[in-house]
Amino acid sequence: MVLSDITRLIQLAGLSDAAIFDGVLETLALALGVALALHLLLDIFVLRGRRRAGELAVREHQLAAVAELSSALTLAGDRESIARTVLDTLNDLVDFDFSGLLLVNEDGSEASGLIGRAAGTDVDWFPSTRLDLENEMSGVRRAVETRALFTVEDAPGSPEVSAELVERAGLKSLVFFPLEGERRIVGVLAAGSTGEFRAFRPEQLSLMRMLAAEGTLALERMESVSALERGLERERLVAEISRRVRAELDIDRLIDAALAETAKALDVERCFIRLGNPGSAAPLRAEWRREGIKPITASATPFLSVSNLALRERKTAAIADVENDPQLDDDSLGGREALLELGSRAVLSAPIILFESVIGALAAHTSALRRWSNDDIAFIEAIARELGIALHTAGLIEENKRQLEEQNALLVATEAMTNELELDSVLALKLAGGRAELVGPSSSKQVMKAAVHQATQLLEGDAALMLELEANELVVRASEGEGLEEMYARRFPVAVSLAGDLVHSREPLVIEDLARDEGPLGALDPVVGHGFKALIGVPVIGLDDALSGVLIVYSRRVRAWRLKEIEALVTLAANSASALANAALYLRVSLEREQSLAILSSVADGIVAVDRAGRIVLWNAAAERITGIASSEALGRPLSEVLRHEMEAPDGVGERAISIRRGERELWLEVAEAVMRDPGGQIAGKIYTLRDVSADRFVEQAKSDFVSSISHELRAPLTSIYGFAETLLRRGELFDDVQRRTFLSYIASESERLTGIVDALLDVAELDAGDLQVELATIDVGNVVREVVESARSESESVQGDEHSFVADLSDEPLSAEADRDKLRRVLVNLVDNAVKFSPGGGTVSVVGQKRSGAVELRVRDEGVGIPEEERERIFRKFYRSSSVLSGGTGLGLFISRGLVTAMGGRIWVESVEGEGSTFALELPFEREPVVEE
Ligand code: ADP
């Protein structure tokens, strides 16, 4: 009673909770010993009164032995030790020659020898003993079946005992005692005597039962312990696999580990996993093999009939004997050949079930026949379950991983996009604001200043530099940030500077941590030592792809620059580049404009530009001077309106002369025009050049006038001379001497007039040639004046109705001057003649002579028509004659007069009031310039 309770307790305790088992085991073993002792003491106490003293002694001996056995069993570490202790005690107490312990397997089909003892030693053959409990008759079998002690007094003659055992042990009489465990008969004690046939006394049998119980207990405990240990080990394995299933993300590694552990735990040569639905080929996913075992081929896989069975039946298939198991008779499973070929005699396979579906099978192969235990089955099922989870998880993980990655990528992208979008819009706003600032300035200095400011603002940097590329150097042109003012105009060779990298690569240079990323190169940065930790530099590249410099933004802290920021800075640099190009263009255009204006204002020709609509946009100083129209008056109006002349050129005529009115006068302008075209080839406007050709045109006119007038001037005296000479020749005898003298005097005077004309022409020729000779001498100018005035008076008196009077107003003192007397006379004659001619109403012609400082001044004054102001200079030109009817001369008189006076070292000019008269004044040097003797 007590024993079975305790046993149950132990079993319950042992099986239910591994963790507490170890502690409980010892306690229970102790309790067991105590219980046994009490039991025996009670027995002894009851018997003491009625048994003999000898029996008492035996009992005491037995008692001591059992106590000893009990404590020995407590110490036994394995089944063999238990067996030895029990058997030796048995031999000793019951006086057997031989005893052995046979273990009965789980299903009671077989008994196998564990330990046999004779004379205190192991019986060597005993462990190999195998008794078939189903098909052979034996004492062991009988003991198992009857669960009761079985004695055979004549063993060799009994058909009920194993002949082999009896024979080998040489036994005469035998006792079989079943070891009845909690659930089944776990073994059988066989003990006997070899010397003689004997019977066994009840007390001996009683003692034997006691010892058997003791041994059973120990064995079961041991069994429990090892089962427990095995269970624990497997449990631990399953737990480990389970843990890995949940932790290991690499399904292949997990499967490999699970197969190896399973093979080890089940003690098999091969362990594999097939994946696939029932009915499918379910290929091998992984296989573990003991060394030297050949692998399963792909072609053999479909014929693995046990795992096929597990797959089909959805339950574990435990085949102890592949060759003979009738479950494999069904050929549709794949037969036995493939398995036998692999050397597999026993196979255990569990389906891998996931959510009610079979997804594969886990199988264990061993080369020995093997009856798979419930534990084996439970174990492989547990592993299969875990693998199912693992496979599912792996699928999930893979699926999840993909989804997660997608989600993550999406999340990152979304976040990035949100940020970037925000950043984008912020940067875009800043850039847009900055562009306006960049567009404004017209000098490159202003642009660069704006650029560094913008760059700093844009990236929230601490400083920025703009360096301009000049030959092989980068020159700081603008800086922003504290302490960088003195950087201005500092030069850095491109070859050895960090910024120079930008010039070469033309790519942004992004440094998050100068100390880390650049090391000694950082020393080449322009502002190293100013405490900057990070920078972005971008090249400033214009539309023409030319690199004009670099723009660098600095940060005082280590900084991970964002892509958008880099891009924004690149954009800013591009904006700066175009602003710089604009500034350069602006500068060039303004320079060109200045140059053009300078040229336009200095040229003698009037230059007028009109726009597409024909409105004046340019009216230079010469145009103002020529036309007398201010540019303020002309600008914005059509040229034809300003000049009051149609400007459309007749077809094919590029250059033409037009006449316009300037006040009272007619002005001749030579007009040339050129068409301006814009880059697209469209007419953008026209440029006109205006040249005042009034004088040239006048000269031309004068020349033709001269030819006709000179012809007339020459013809008149020639006609007279010819007429008088012919009359004298043909009719000379008809005229008297006086008449002939008169004729001859006409011929003489007309010849003189002719000579005068010719002289004048010669003078002009000489003046033009620049070789007019004057013979200067100190002469009395007064005498010349008197002569000329007298001559004029007498001539005037000879002409009927001439109302002129002549005055020579000379100072008393002699007016000596250095002059050519003849030439001076000719000058005065011309001036007096003109005075008479241009005062048709008569009046006084006076010649005033007086001394000035260093000079003699002569003034020839008339009371005639006068000379308009604009003509006063022109009258001294060659061939110039006024259009007045009064003018009948050659237009050479004043031209020659000025030439002669100038040749004598003097000067001549005119003063006049229109309608009142004119005064021609001339100045002659008083004395000859002293000649410096060489
Ligand atoms: P010419 O020999 O044909 O007179 P001149 O050279 O002497 O040519 O004079 C040129 C022009 O100067 C004249 O045609 C006239 O218009 C003007 N002129 C010269 N002297 C006078 C004067 N005393 N009063 C007014 N006009 C004059």
Boltz pocket constraint, residues with backbone or C-beta under 6 A from the ligand:
constraints:
  - pocket:
      binder: B
      contacts: [[A, 830], [A, 831], [A, 834], [A, 835], [A, 836], [A, 838], [A, 839], [A, 862], [A, 864], [A, 865], [A, 866], [A, 867], [A, 875], [A, 877], [A, 880], [A, 881], [A, 882], [A, 883], [A, 884], [A, 887], [A, 888], [A, 889], [A, 890], [A, 891], [A, 892], [A, 893], [A, 894], [A, 895], [A, 918]]
      max_distance: 6.0
